[in-house]
């Protein structure tokens, strides 16, 4: 004898307008995401980001450790704010930014880790 639990005859199926609302919300919030491309070589990362409609005077780029923050200034016509964390600290002196035709290209130098190990003599 096999035991078979009683199943409901009808399963829960989202109504059509629920699916439409979910699709609308997903499309609305996915449109605010920017396309970001990150490439790396031995000495640097290259981050390419679409920021159409911004002039270079309207954007600020802040680097703190391994985090890059890009945001629009208060007097800009549009608002933009993004932060990206890279796996290694960034060398600010070896980094540069370029904005051409609505594409922001950041060339971020990798900070070479410095060893702070000291040798102790054994007595």
N, C-alpha and C positions, 0 to 999 in steps of 0.2 A: 504494500500500500504506500503510495507516494503522498507526501503532504504538500499541498499547494496552497499558499496563502491567498486569501480572498483579495482580488485586485479590483480597484475601481473600474467601472465601465468606461468612464470618461477621464482622460488625462488632462492635466492643465495645459492649455495652449494659449499663448498670448493673443490677445485680440489684435486685429489688423491695425487699429489706431495706436495701440501700445508699441507695435513694431515701427510704425511711422514716426512716432515721437522719439523713440530710441535712435532711429536713423538720423532724424533731424538734429538731436543733441550731439551725436557723434560727429556729424559733418560740421556743425557749428564750432565745436571745440578743436577739431583737427585742422580747421582752416587757420587757426591762430598759431599753429606750430610753424617754425621756420625750417627750411631744409638746411641741414648742417652736414658738411663733409670734413672729416678729420683724416689727414694722412701724416705719416711720420717717416723720418729717416734716422740716421744715427745721431744727428746733432740737433734736430728741431722737429716740431710739429707744424703742420700747415692746416689752419682751420679756415674753411670757406663758408660764409654765411650770407644768405639773401636778406638784404634790408632795403627794399625798394622805397623810394620817396624820401630818403634821408640824405642830407649833406654831411660832409665830414665835420663841420662845425657843430652839428646837432647831436653827435654821439660822443660818449666818453667810454674809455676802456680802462678798467682797473685790474691789476694783477696782484694777487696775494697768495704766495706759496704756489700751490698747484691749481688755483681757481682763477678763472678769467671771468670778469663781469663786464657785460656790455649793456649800456642803458642810454636812453635819450635824455637830453638836458631838459630842464623844466620849461624853457621857452620854445621847445620844438613843437611843430604842428601836430605830430603824432607821438604816441607813447610806445616805447619799446624797452623791454628789460629781459635779460637772459644771463644765466651763469652756467659755466661748464667747468667740470673738474677733470684734470688730466692726471695720469698715473704718477707723474714725477714733477718736482718743483720747476718753475719757469725762470729762466735767466732773463731778466728785464732788459739788461744792457744789450743782449743779442737778439732782441725781439723787434719786430716792426709791424705796422698796420698799413693797409692800402684799401681805399674805397674807389671802385670804378664801376660805373653803370649799375649801381644798386647792389653790387656784390662786395662784401667786406672780406678781405683776405688778411688773416693774421699769421705771420710767421713767428712762432714762439720758440726761442732757443731753450734747449734742455739744460738745466743746471746740473753740473757734474757734482755728484755727491763727494763730500770731503770727509775723510775718515778722521775722527777725533780720538783715536786709540793711542793711549800712552803706554809705554813699556815700564814695568816695575822690575827692579832687581830683587832677587831672592836672597835673603840674608841667611 
